[in-house]
Amino acid sequence: MPKNLLNDLQKLLASAPVLLRDRICKECDWSVSTYYRKSKPLGYFKNKSSLPASISNAEKEMIKRAAKEIKDALNRDLDKILK
């Protein structure tokens, strides 16, 4: 069956946010709702008592490491699709 370049690219790139979310949730031991709450911009919450929880320095390092590993995997998969 012939490959569809556009479809392959779309599927790969659409999967990136889910891969990142799942990896960060696993590494930081967060629920999906915690992930989305922590990802909101600081000005998002109008009520001062419901400010998003901060991200610790250790969590920041885990997030950076996970993002780099996912970026590397995406690059490998893109190279396979584009050759």
Contact map, one row per residue, 1 for C-alpha under 8 A:
11100000000000000000000000000000000000000000000000000000000000000000000000000000000
11110000000000000000000000000000000000000000000000000000000000000000000000000000000
11111001000000000000000000000000000000000000000000000000000000000000000000000000000
01111111000000000000000000000000000000000000000000000000000000000000000000000000000
00111111100000000000000000000000000000000000000000000000000000000000000000000000110
00011111110000000000000000000000000000000000000000000000000000000000000000000000000
00011111111000000000000000000000000000000000000000000000000000000000000000000000000
00111111111100000000000000000000000000000000000000000000000000000000000000000000100
00001111111110000000000000000000000000000000000000000000000000000000000000000100100
00000111111111000000000000000000000000000000000000000000000000000000000000000000000
00000011111111100000000000000000000000000000000000000000000000000000000000000000000
00000001111111110000000000000000000000000000000000000000000000000000000001001100000
00000000111111110000000000000000000000000000000000000000000000000000000000000000000
00000000011111111100000000000000000000000000000000000000000000000000000000000000000
00000000001111111110000000000000000000000000000000000000000000000000000000000000000
00000000000111111111000000000000000000000000000000000000000000000000010001000000000
00000000000001111111100000000000000000000000000000000000000000000000000000000000000
00000000000001111111110000000000000000000000000000000000000000000000000000000000000
00000000000000111111111000000000000000000000000000000000000000000000010000000000000
00000000000000011111111100000000000000000000000000000000000000000110010000000000000
00000000000000001111111110000001001000000000000000000000000000000000000000000000000
00000000000000000111111111000001000000000000000000000000000000000000000000000000000
00000000000000000011111111100000000000000000000000000000000000000100000000000000000
00000000000000000001111111111100001000000000000000000000000001100100000000000000000
00000000000000000000111111111111001000000000000000000000000000000000000000000000000
00000000000000000000011111111100000000000000000000000000000000000000000000000000000
00000000000000000000001111111100000000000000000000000000000001000000000000000000000
00000000000000000000000111111100000000000000000000000000001001000000000000000000000
00000000000000000000000111111110000000000000000000000000000000000000000000000000000
00000000000000000000000111111111111000000000000000000000000000000000000000000000000
00000000000000000000000010001111111000000000000000000000000000000000000000000000000
00000000000000000000110010000111111100000000000000000000000000000000000000000000000
00000000000000000000000000000111111110000000000000000000000000000000000000000000000
00000000000000000000000000000111111111000000000000000000000000000000000000000000000
00000000000000000000100110000111111111100000000000000000000000000000000000000000000
00000000000000000000000000000001111111110000000000000000000000000000000000000000000
00000000000000000000000000000000111111110000000000011000000000000000000000000000000
00000000000000000000000000000000011111110000000000011110000000000000000000000000000
00000000000000000000000000000000001111111000000000000000000000000000000000000000000
00000000000000000000000000000000000111111101000000010000000000000000000000000000000
00000000000000000000000000000000000000111111000000000000000000000000000000000000000
00000000000000000000000000000000000000011111100000110000000000000000000000000000000
00000000000000000000000000000000000000001111110000000000000000000000000000000000000
00000000000000000000000000000000000000011111110000000000000000000000000000000000000
00000000000000000000000000000000000000000111111101110000000000000000000000000000000
00000000000000000000000000000000000000000011111101000000000000000000000000000000000
00000000000000000000000000000000000000000000111111100000000000000000000000000000000
00000000000000000000000000000000000000000000111111100000000000000000000000000000000
00000000000000000000000000000000000000000000001111100000000000000000000000000000000
00000000000000000000000000000000000000000000111111110000000000000000000000000000000
00000000000000000000000000000000000000000100101111111000000000000000000000000000000
00000000000000000000000000000000000011010100100001111100000000000000000000000000000
00000000000000000000000000000000000011000000000000111110000000000000000000000000000
00000000000000000000000000000000000001000000000000011111000000000000000000000000000
00000000000000000000000000000000000001000000000000001111101100000000000000000000000
00000000000000000000000000000000000000000000000000000111111100000000000000000000000
00000000000000000000000000000000000000000000000000000011111110000000000000000000000
00000000000000000000000000000000000000000000000000000001111111000000000000000000000
00000000000000000000000000010000000000000000000000000011111111100000000000000000000
00000000000000000000000000000000000000000000000000000011111111110000000000000000000
00000000000000000000000000000000000000000000000000000000111111111000000000000000000
00000000000000000000000100110000000000000000000000000000011111111100000000000000000
00000000000000000000000100000000000000000000000000000000001111111110000000000000000
00000000000000000000000000000000000000000000000000000000000111111111000000000000000
00000000000000000000000000000000000000000000000000000000000011111111100000000000000
00000000000000000001001100000000000000000000000000000000000001111111110000000000000
00000000000000000001000000000000000000000000000000000000000000111111111000000000000
00000000000000000000000000000000000000000000000000000000000000011111111100000000000
00000000000000000000000000000000000000000000000000000000000000001111111110000000000
00000000000000010011000000000000000000000000000000000000000000000111111111000000000
00000000000000000000000000000000000000000000000000000000000000000011111111100000000
00000000000000000000000000000000000000000000000000000000000000000001111111110000000
00000000000000000000000000000000000000000000000000000000000000000000111111111000000
00000000000100010000000000000000000000000000000000000000000000000000011111111100000
00000000000000000000000000000000000000000000000000000000000000000000001111111110000
00000000000000000000000000000000000000000000000000000000000000000000000111111111000
00000000000100000000000000000000000000000000000000000000000000000000000011111111100
00000000100100000000000000000000000000000000000000000000000000000000000001111111110
00000000000000000000000000000000000000000000000000000000000000000000000000111111111
00000000000000000000000000000000000000000000000000000000000000000000000000011111111
00001001100000000000000000000000000000000000000000000000000000000000000000001111111
00001000000000000000000000000000000000000000000000000000000000000000000000000111111
00000000000000000000000000000000000000000000000000000000000000000000000000000011111
